[in-house]
Amino acid sequence: MDEAGAAAEGPLEAMLARGMAYVRFGLENPEHYRILFMSRAKQAPASFGAEELERSASFEHMVETVQAGIDAGVLRPGNARLMTIALWASAHGIVSLLIAMPRFPWPEPLWLAEQLLHFQGHALLTKEALAAHEDGCGDLMLDPARWQTHHPYAHVPLPAQGRT
């Protein structure tokens, strides 16, 4: 997550890159993910308690990324820690659902995750930053064919028609 965020051009791009790294880890390592994030509290490793998670470098770097976005006037003023929790909840939610419900007719998982994280990130933008990001990305779920020209996962197959 840290490498992905460090390579990004700006706060919004860093948030998306970190979120997608989280999603890829979960989908590529579903059993590890289950043990770390989907187990009952008593079943999770002792070293993975709430305090350890909150103090983890990845979580703190995401808080710093969000705070940098607030400081730069890209993200709305607010509590960077709470915004980070909201973003994490979105990423965790989609990974957990994709792992726990494999028979549900999901669109392509990376495409779906990126759309969700993109929408979450855009919801935190200031009006000025949102206007600057009007590059056609905001309506991609409505027009998935346009997604191929806008995103790094363009090589990923689009969802089957009727499943968007």
CNS distance restraints for C-alpha pairs under 8 A (distance, minus, plus):
assign (resid   1 and name CA) (resid   5 and name CA) 6.17 0.50 0.50
assign (resid   1 and name CA) (resid  17 and name CA) 7.44 0.50 0.50
assign (resid   1 and name CA) (resid  18 and name CA) 4.73 0.50 0.50
assign (resid   1 and name CA) (resid  19 and name CA) 7.48 0.50 0.50
assign (resid   1 and name CA) (resid  21 and name CA) 5.18 0.50 0.50
assign (resid   1 and name CA) (resid  22 and name CA) 6.34 0.50 0.50
assign (resid   1 and name CA) (resid  58 and name CA) 6.63 0.50 0.50
assign (resid   2 and name CA) (resid   6 and name CA) 6.02 0.50 0.50
assign (resid   2 and name CA) (resid  18 and name CA) 6.81 0.50 0.50
assign (resid   2 and name CA) (resid  58 and name CA) 6.35 0.50 0.50
assign (resid   2 and name CA) (resid  61 and name CA) 7.16 0.50 0.50
assign (resid   3 and name CA) (resid   7 and name CA) 6.34 0.50 0.50
assign (resid   4 and name CA) (resid   8 and name CA) 6.79 0.50 0.50
assign (resid   4 and name CA) (resid  14 and name CA) 7.17 0.50 0.50
assign (resid   4 and name CA) (resid  17 and name CA) 5.35 0.50 0.50
assign (resid   4 and name CA) (resid  18 and name CA) 5.66 0.50 0.50
assign (resid   4 and name CA) (resid  21 and name CA) 6.68 0.50 0.50
assign (resid   5 and name CA) (resid  13 and name CA) 7.70 0.50 0.50
assign (resid   5 and name CA) (resid  14 and name CA) 4.34 0.50 0.50
assign (resid   5 and name CA) (resid  15 and name CA) 6.75 0.50 0.50
assign (resid   5 and name CA) (resid  17 and name CA) 5.49 0.50 0.50
assign (resid   5 and name CA) (resid  18 and name CA) 5.14 0.50 0.50
assign (resid   6 and name CA) (resid  14 and name CA) 6.95 0.50 0.50
assign (resid   7 and name CA) (resid  14 and name CA) 7.54 0.50 0.50
assign (resid   8 and name CA) (resid  13 and name CA) 5.51 0.50 0.50
assign (resid   8 and name CA) (resid  14 and name CA) 4.86 0.50 0.50
assign (resid   8 and name CA) (resid  17 and name CA) 6.98 0.50 0.50
assign (resid   9 and name CA) (resid  13 and name CA) 6.21 0.50 0.50
assign (resid   9 and name CA) (resid  14 and name CA) 6.99 0.50 0.50
assign (resid  10 and name CA) (resid  14 and name CA) 5.96 0.50 0.50
assign (resid  10 and name CA) (resid  69 and name CA) 7.96 0.50 0.50
assign (resid  11 and name CA) (resid  15 and name CA) 6.07 0.50 0.50
assign (resid  11 and name CA) (resid  65 and name CA) 5.90 0.50 0.50
assign (resid  11 and name CA) (resid  66 and name CA) 6.75 0.50 0.50
assign (resid  11 and name CA) (resid  68 and name CA) 6.61 0.50 0.50
assign (resid  11 and name CA) (resid  69 and name CA) 5.08 0.50 0.50
assign (resid  11 and name CA) (resid  74 and name CA) 7.65 0.50 0.50
assign (resid  12 and name CA) (resid  16 and name CA) 6.29 0.50 0.50
assign (resid  12 and name CA) (resid  69 and name CA) 7.20 0.50 0.50
assign (resid  12 and name CA) (resid  74 and name CA) 7.88 0.50 0.50
assign (resid  12 and name CA) (resid 121 and name CA) 6.53 0.50 0.50
assign (resid  13 and name CA) (resid  17 and name CA) 6.03 0.50 0.50
assign (resid  14 and name CA) (resid  18 and name CA) 6.01 0.50 0.50
assign (resid  14 and name CA) (resid  65 and name CA) 7.00 0.50 0.50
assign (resid  15 and name CA) (resid  19 and name CA) 6.05 0.50 0.50
assign (resid  15 and name CA) (resid  62 and name CA) 7.09 0.50 0.50
assign (resid  15 and name CA) (resid  65 and name CA) 6.85 0.50 0.50
assign (resid  15 and name CA) (resid  66 and name CA) 7.33 0.50 0.50
assign (resid  15 and name CA) (resid 121 and name CA) 7.36 0.50 0.50
assign (resid  16 and name CA) (resid  20 and name CA) 6.04 0.50 0.50
assign (resid  16 and name CA) (resid 114 and name CA) 7.52 0.50 0.50
assign (resid  16 and name CA) (resid 117 and name CA) 6.31 0.50 0.50
assign (resid  16 and name CA) (resid 118 and name CA) 6.70 0.50 0.50
assign (resid  16 and name CA) (resid 121 and name CA) 7.36 0.50 0.50
assign (resid  17 and name CA) (resid  21 and name CA) 6.14 0.50 0.50
assign (resid  18 and name CA) (resid  22 and name CA) 6.28 0.50 0.50
assign (resid  18 and name CA) (resid  62 and name CA) 7.55 0.50 0.50
assign (resid  19 and name CA) (resid  23 and name CA) 6.28 0.50 0.50
assign (resid  19 and name CA) (resid  87 and name CA) 7.81 0.50 0.50
assign (resid  19 and name CA) (resid  88 and name CA) 7.51 0.50 0.50
assign (resid  19 and name CA) (resid  91 and name CA) 6.21 0.50 0.50
assign (resid  19 and name CA) (resid 117 and name CA) 6.94 0.50 0.50
assign (resid  20 and name CA) (resid  24 and name CA) 6.03 0.50 0.50
assign (resid  20 and name CA) (resid  91 and name CA) 7.91 0.50 0.50
assign (resid  20 and name CA) (resid 110 and name CA) 7.87 0.50 0.50
assign (resid  20 and name CA) (resid 113 and name CA) 7.30 0.50 0.50
assign (resid  20 and name CA) (resid 114 and name CA) 6.71 0.50 0.50
assign (resid  20 and name CA) (resid 117 and name CA) 7.95 0.50 0.50
assign (resid  21 and name CA) (resid  25 and name CA) 6.13 0.50 0.50
assign (resid  22 and name CA) (resid  26 and name CA) 6.34 0.50 0.50
assign (resid  22 and name CA) (resid  91 and name CA) 7.17 0.50 0.50
assign (resid  23 and name CA) (resid  27 and name CA) 6.18 0.50 0.50
assign (resid  23 and name CA) (resid  91 and name CA) 6.36 0.50 0.50
assign (resid  23 and name CA) (resid  92 and name CA) 7.59 0.50 0.50
assign (resid  23 and name CA) (resid  94 and name CA) 7.96 0.50 0.50
assign (resid  23 and name CA) (resid  95 and name CA) 5.93 0.50 0.50
assign (resid  23 and name CA) (resid 110 and name CA) 7.76 0.50 0.50
assign (resid  23 and name CA) (resid 113 and name CA) 7.21 0.50 0.50
assign (resid  24 and name CA) (resid  28 and name CA) 5.81 0.50 0.50
assign (resid  24 and name CA) (resid 110 and name CA) 7.70 0.50 0.50
assign (resid  25 and name CA) (resid  29 and name CA) 5.83 0.50 0.50
assign (resid  25 and name CA) (resid  33 and name CA) 7.83 0.50 0.50
assign (resid  26 and name CA) (resid  30 and name CA) 5.39 0.50 0.50
assign (resid  26 and name CA) (resid  32 and name CA) 7.70 0.50 0.50
assign (resid  26 and name CA) (resid  33 and name CA) 5.31 0.50 0.50
assign (resid  26 and name CA) (resid  95 and name CA) 6.16 0.50 0.50
assign (resid  27 and name CA) (resid  95 and name CA) 6.68 0.50 0.50
assign (resid  27 and name CA) (resid  98 and name CA) 7.87 0.50 0.50
assign (resid  27 and name CA) (resid  99 and name CA) 7.13 0.50 0.50
assign (resid  29 and name CA) (resid  33 and name CA) 6.05 0.50 0.50
assign (resid  30 and name CA) (resid  34 and name CA) 5.99 0.50 0.50
assign (resid  30 and name CA) (resid  99 and name CA) 6.52 0.50 0.50
assign (resid  31 and name CA) (resid  35 and name CA) 6.28 0.50 0.50
assign (resid  32 and name CA) (resid  36 and name CA) 6.14 0.50 0.50
assign (resid  33 and name CA) (resid  37 and name CA) 5.68 0.50 0.50
assign (resid  33 and name CA) (resid  38 and name CA) 6.97 0.50 0.50
assign (resid  34 and name CA) (resid  38 and name CA) 4.52 0.50 0.50
assign (resid  34 and name CA) (resid  39 and name CA) 6.10 0.50 0.50
assign (resid  34 and name CA) (resid  96 and name CA) 8.00 0.50 0.50
assign (resid  35 and name CA) (resid  39 and name CA) 5.35 0.50 0.50
assign (resid  35 and name CA) (resid  43 and name CA) 7.63 0.50 0.50
assign (resid  35 and name CA) (resid  44 and name CA) 6.05 0.50 0.50
assign (resid  35 and name CA) (resid  45 and name CA) 7.94 0.50 0.50
assign (resid  36 and name CA) (resid  44 and name CA) 5.88 0.50 0.50
assign (resid  36 and name CA) (resid  45 and name CA) 7.21 0.50 0.50
assign (resid  36 and name CA) (resid  48 and name CA) 7.28 0.50 0.50
assign (resid  37 and name CA) (resid  44 and name CA) 7.73 0.50 0.50
assign (resid  38 and name CA) (resid  96 and name CA) 7.33 0.50 0.50
assign (resid  39 and name CA) (resid  43 and name CA) 5.84 0.50 0.50
assign (resid  39 and name CA) (resid  44 and name CA) 5.85 0.50 0.50
assign (resid  40 and name CA) (resid  44 and name CA) 6.54 0.50 0.50
assign (resid  44 and name CA) (resid  48 and name CA) 6.66 0.50 0.50
assign (resid  44 and name CA) (resid  49 and name CA) 7.89 0.50 0.50
assign (resid  45 and name CA) (resid  49 and name CA) 7.66 0.50 0.50
assign (resid  47 and name CA) (resid  52 and name CA) 6.90 0.50 0.50
assign (resid  48 and name CA) (resid  52 and name CA) 5.82 0.50 0.50
assign (resid  48 and name CA) (resid  53 and name CA) 6.25 0.50 0.50
assign (resid  49 and name CA) (resid  53 and name CA) 6.20 0.50 0.50
assign (resid  50 and name CA) (resid  54 and name CA) 6.17 0.50 0.50
assign (resid  51 and name CA) (resid  55 and name CA) 6.17 0.50 0.50
assign (resid  52 and name CA) (resid  56 and name CA) 5.93 0.50 0.50
assign (resid  53 and name CA) (resid  59 and name CA) 7.17 0.50 0.50
assign (resid  54 and name CA) (resid  59 and name CA) 6.16 0.50 0.50
assign (resid  54 and name CA) (resid  60 and name CA) 7.26 0.50 0.50
assign (resid  55 and name CA) (resid  59 and name CA) 6.84 0.50 0.50
assign (resid  55 and name CA) (resid  60 and name CA) 6.43 0.50 0.50
assign (resid  56 and name CA) (resid  60 and name CA) 6.21 0.50 0.50
assign (resid  57 and name CA) (resid  61 and name CA) 5.91 0.50 0.50
assign (resid  58 and name CA) (resid  62 and name CA) 6.25 0.50 0.50
assign (resid  59 and name CA) (resid  63 and name CA) 6.31 0.50 0.50
assign (resid  59 and name CA) (resid  84 and name CA) 7.93 0.50 0.50
assign (resid  60 and name CA) (resid  64 and name CA) 6.16 0.50 0.50
assign (resid  61 and name CA) (resid  65 and name CA) 6.09 0.50 0.50
assign (resid  62 and name CA) (resid  66 and name CA) 6.18 0.50 0.50
assign (resid  62 and name CA) (resid  84 and name CA) 6.52 0.50 0.50
assign (resid  63 and name CA) (resid  67 and name CA) 6.08 0.50 0.50
assign (resid  63 and name CA) (resid  80 and name CA) 5.71 0.50 0.50
assign (resid  63 and name CA) (resid  81 and name CA) 5.56 0.50 0.50
assign (resid  63 and name CA) (resid  84 and name CA) 5.72 0.50 0.50
assign (resid  64 and name CA) (resid  68 and name CA) 6.02 0.50 0.50
assign (resid  64 and name CA) (resid  80 and name CA) 7.70 0.50 0.50
assign (resid  65 and name CA) (resid  69 and name CA) 6.35 0.50 0.50
assign (resid  66 and name CA) (resid  70 and name CA) 6.35 0.50 0.50
assign (resid  66 and name CA) (resid  75 and name CA) 7.54 0.50 0.50
assign (resid  66 and name CA) (resid  80 and name CA) 5.59 0.50 0.50
assign (resid  66 and name CA) (resid  83 and name CA) 7.34 0.50 0.50
assign (resid  66 and name CA) (resid  84 and name CA) 6.81 0.50 0.50
assign (resid  67 and name CA) (resid  71 and name CA) 6.05 0.50 0.50
assign (resid  67 and name CA) (resid  80 and name CA) 5.31 0.50 0.50
assign (resid  68 and name CA) (resid  72 and name CA) 6.01 0.50 0.50
assign (resid  69 and name CA) (resid  73 and name CA) 6.28 0.50 0.50
assign (resid  69 and name CA) (resid  74 and name CA) 5.10 0.50 0.50
assign (resid  69 and name CA) (resid  75 and name CA) 5.08 0.50 0.50
assign (resid  70 and name CA) (resid  74 and name CA) 5.89 0.50 0.50
assign (resid  70 and name CA) (resid  75 and name CA) 4.56 0.50 0.50
assign (resid  70 and name CA) (resid  76 and name CA) 6.00 0.50 0.50
assign (resid  70 and name CA) (resid  77 and name CA) 5.68 0.50 0.50
assign (resid  70 and name CA) (resid  78 and name CA) 7.52 0.50 0.50
assign (resid  70 and name CA) (resid  80 and name CA) 7.74 0.50 0.50
assign (resid  71 and name CA) (resid  75 and name CA) 7.90 0.50 0.50
assign (resid  73 and name CA) (resid  77 and name CA) 7.88 0.50 0.50
assign (resid  73 and name CA) (resid 126 and name CA) 7.01 0.50 0.50
assign (resid  73 and name CA) (resid 129 and name CA) 7.68 0.50 0.50
assign (resid  74 and name CA) (resid 125 and name CA) 5.73 0.50 0.50
assign (resid  74 and name CA) (resid 126 and name CA) 5.74 0.50 0.50
assign (resid  74 and name CA) (resid 128 and name CA) 7.64 0.50 0.50
assign (resid  74 and name CA) (resid 129 and name CA) 5.26 0.50 0.50
assign (resid  75 and name CA) (resid 124 and name CA) 5.42 0.50 0.50
assign (resid  75 and name CA) (resid 125 and name CA) 4.31 0.50 0.50
assign (resid  75 and name CA) (resid 126 and name CA) 5.24 0.50 0.50
assign (resid  75 and name CA) (resid 129 and name CA) 7.50 0.50 0.50
assign (resid  76 and name CA) (resid 124 and name CA) 5.75 0.50 0.50
assign (resid  76 and name CA) (resid 125 and name CA) 5.60 0.50 0.50
assign (resid  76 and name CA) (resid 126 and name CA) 4.87 0.50 0.50
assign (resid  78 and name CA) (resid  83 and name CA) 7.58 0.50 0.50
assign (resid  79 and name CA) (resid  83 and name CA) 6.27 0.50 0.50
assign (resid  80 and name CA) (resid  84 and name CA) 6.04 0.50 0.50
assign (resid  81 and name CA) (resid  85 and name CA) 6.25 0.50 0.50
assign (resid  82 and name CA) (resid  86 and name CA) 6.29 0.50 0.50
assign (resid  83 and name CA) (resid  87 and name CA) 6.28 0.50 0.50
assign (resid  84 and name CA) (resid  88 and name CA) 6.02 0.50 0.50
assign (resid  85 and name CA) (resid  89 and name CA) 5.98 0.50 0.50
assign (resid  86 and name CA) (resid  90 and name CA) 6.40 0.50 0.50
assign (resid  87 and name CA) (resid  91 and name CA) 6.39 0.50 0.50
assign (resid  87 and name CA) (resid 117 and name CA) 7.41 0.50 0.50
assign (resid  87 and name CA) (resid 120 and name CA) 6.80 0.50 0.50
assign (resid  87 and name CA) (resid 121 and name CA) 7.78 0.50 0.50
assign (resid  88 and name CA) (resid  92 and name CA) 5.86 0.50 0.50
assign (resid  89 and name CA) (resid  93 and name CA) 5.76 0.50 0.50
assign (resid  90 and name CA) (resid  94 and name CA) 6.33 0.50 0.50
assign (resid  90 and name CA) (resid 116 and name CA) 7.36 0.50 0.50
assign (resid  90 and name CA) (resid 117 and name CA) 7.03 0.50 0.50
assign (resid  90 and name CA) (resid 120 and name CA) 7.75 0.50 0.50
assign (resid  91 and name CA) (resid  95 and name CA) 6.28 0.50 0.50
assign (resid  91 and name CA) (resid 113 and name CA) 7.25 0.50 0.50
assign (resid  91 and name CA) (resid 117 and name CA) 6.95 0.50 0.50
assign (resid  92 and name CA) (resid  96 and name CA) 5.91 0.50 0.50
assign (resid  93 and name CA) (resid  97 and name CA) 6.07 0.50 0.50
assign (resid  94 and name CA) (resid  98 and name CA) 6.04 0.50 0.50
assign (resid  94 and name CA) (resid 113 and name CA) 6.48 0.50 0.50
assign (resid  95 and name CA) (resid  99 and name CA) 6.14 0.50 0.50
assign (resid  95 and name CA) (resid 113 and name CA) 7.95 0.50 0.50
assign (resid  96 and name CA) (resid 100 and name CA) 5.86 0.50 0.50
assign (resid  97 and name CA) (resid 101 and name CA) 5.56 0.50 0.50
assign (resid  97 and name CA) (resid 102 and name CA) 7.97 0.50 0.50
assign (resid  98 and name CA) (resid 102 and name CA) 5.83 0.50 0.50
assign (resid  98 and name CA) (resid 106 and name CA) 7.81 0.50 0.50
assign (resid  98 and name CA) (resid 109 and name CA) 7.29 0.50 0.50
assign (resid 105 and name CA) (resid 163 and name CA) 7.05 0.50 0.50
assign (resid 106 and name CA) (resid 112 and name CA) 8.00 0.50 0.50
assign (resid 106 and name CA) (resid 163 and name CA) 6.97 0.50 0.50
assign (resid 107 and name CA) (resid 111 and name CA) 7.30 0.50 0.50
assign (resid 107 and name CA) (resid 112 and name CA) 6.16 0.50 0.50
assign (resid 107 and name CA) (resid 158 and name CA) 7.54 0.50 0.50
assign (resid 107 and name CA) (resid 159 and name CA) 4.57 0.50 0.50
assign (resid 107 and name CA) (resid 160 and name CA) 6.95 0.50 0.50
assign (resid 107 and name CA) (resid 163 and name CA) 5.92 0.50 0.50
assign (resid 107 and name CA) (resid 164 and name CA) 6.31 0.50 0.50
assign (resid 108 and name CA) (resid 112 and name CA) 6.09 0.50 0.50
assign (resid 108 and name CA) (resid 156 and name CA) 7.70 0.50 0.50
assign (resid 108 and name CA) (resid 157 and name CA) 6.89 0.50 0.50
assign (resid 108 and name CA) (resid 158 and name CA) 6.41 0.50 0.50
assign (resid 108 and name CA) (resid 159 and name CA) 5.29 0.50 0.50
assign (resid 109 and name CA) (resid 113 and name CA) 6.04 0.50 0.50
assign (resid 110 and name CA) (resid 114 and name CA) 6.02 0.50 0.50
assign (resid 110 and name CA) (resid 153 and name CA) 7.48 0.50 0.50
assign (resid 110 and name CA) (resid 156 and name CA) 7.69 0.50 0.50
assign (resid 111 and name CA) (resid 115 and name CA) 6.23 0.50 0.50
assign (resid 111 and name CA) (resid 153 and name CA) 7.10 0.50 0.50
assign (resid 111 and name CA) (resid 156 and name CA) 7.33 0.50 0.50
assign (resid 111 and name CA) (resid 158 and name CA) 7.31 0.50 0.50
assign (resid 111 and name CA) (resid 159 and name CA) 7.98 0.50 0.50
assign (resid 112 and name CA) (resid 116 and name CA) 6.28 0.50 0.50
assign (resid 113 and name CA) (resid 117 and name CA) 6.15 0.50 0.50
assign (resid 114 and name CA) (resid 118 and name CA) 5.82 0.50 0.50
assign (resid 115 and name CA) (resid 119 and name CA) 6.13 0.50 0.50
assign (resid 115 and name CA) (resid 140 and name CA) 7.65 0.50 0.50
assign (resid 115 and name CA) (resid 141 and name CA) 6.74 0.50 0.50
assign (resid 116 and name CA) (resid 120 and name CA) 6.24 0.50 0.50
assign (resid 117 and name CA) (resid 121 and name CA) 6.04 0.50 0.50
assign (resid 118 and name CA) (resid 122 and name CA) 6.11 0.50 0.50
assign (resid 119 and name CA) (resid 123 and name CA) 6.17 0.50 0.50
assign (resid 119 and name CA) (resid 138 and name CA) 7.30 0.50 0.50
assign (resid 120 and name CA) (resid 124 and name CA) 6.81 0.50 0.50
assign (resid 121 and name CA) (resid 125 and name CA) 6.78 0.50 0.50
assign (resid 122 and name CA) (resid 130 and name CA) 6.81 0.50 0.50
assign (resid 122 and name CA) (resid 138 and name CA) 7.85 0.50 0.50
assign (resid 125 and name CA) (resid 129 and name CA) 5.77 0.50 0.50
assign (resid 125 and name CA) (resid 130 and name CA) 5.67 0.50 0.50
assign (resid 126 and name CA) (resid 130 and name CA) 6.04 0.50 0.50
assign (resid 127 and name CA) (resid 131 and name CA) 6.20 0.50 0.50
assign (resid 128 and name CA) (resid 132 and name CA) 6.34 0.50 0.50
assign (resid 129 and name CA) (resid 133 and name CA) 6.22 0.50 0.50
assign (resid 130 and name CA) (resid 134 and name CA) 6.44 0.50 0.50
assign (resid 133 and name CA) (resid 137 and name CA) 7.74 0.50 0.50
assign (resid 134 and name CA) (resid 138 and name CA) 7.11 0.50 0.50
assign (resid 136 and name CA) (resid 140 and name CA) 7.04 0.50 0.50
assign (resid 137 and name CA) (resid 147 and name CA) 7.58 0.50 0.50
assign (resid 137 and name CA) (resid 150 and name CA) 7.04 0.50 0.50
assign (resid 139 and name CA) (resid 143 and name CA) 6.44 0.50 0.50
assign (resid 140 and name CA) (resid 144 and name CA) 5.24 0.50 0.50
assign (resid 140 and name CA) (resid 145 and name CA) 7.82 0.50 0.50
assign (resid 140 and name CA) (resid 146 and name CA) 6.27 0.50 0.50
assign (resid 140 and name CA) (resid 147 and name CA) 5.65 0.50 0.50
assign (resid 141 and name CA) (resid 147 and name CA) 7.90 0.50 0.50
assign (resid 141 and name CA) (resid 164 and name CA) 7.27 0.50 0.50
assign (resid 143 and name CA) (resid 147 and name CA) 7.36 0.50 0.50
assign (resid 144 and name CA) (resid 148 and name CA) 7.57 0.50 0.50
assign (resid 144 and name CA) (resid 158 and name CA) 7.08 0.50 0.50
assign (resid 145 and name CA) (resid 158 and name CA) 7.61 0.50 0.50
assign (resid 146 and name CA) (resid 150 and name CA) 6.93 0.50 0.50
assign (resid 147 and name CA) (resid 151 and name CA) 6.15 0.50 0.50
assign (resid 147 and name CA) (resid 154 and name CA) 6.93 0.50 0.50
assign (resid 148 and name CA) (resid 153 and name CA) 7.50 0.50 0.50
assign (resid 148 and name CA) (resid 154 and name CA) 4.39 0.50 0.50
assign (resid 148 and name CA) (resid 155 and name CA) 7.54 0.50 0.50
assign (resid 149 and name CA) (resid 154 and name CA) 6.87 0.50 0.50
assign (resid 150 and name CA) (resid 154 and name CA) 7.57 0.50 0.50
assign (resid 159 and name CA) (resid 163 and name CA) 6.32 0.50 0.50
assign (resid 159 and name CA) (resid 164 and name CA) 6.47 0.50 0.50
assign (resid 160 and name CA) (resid 164 and name CA) 7.47 0.50 0.50
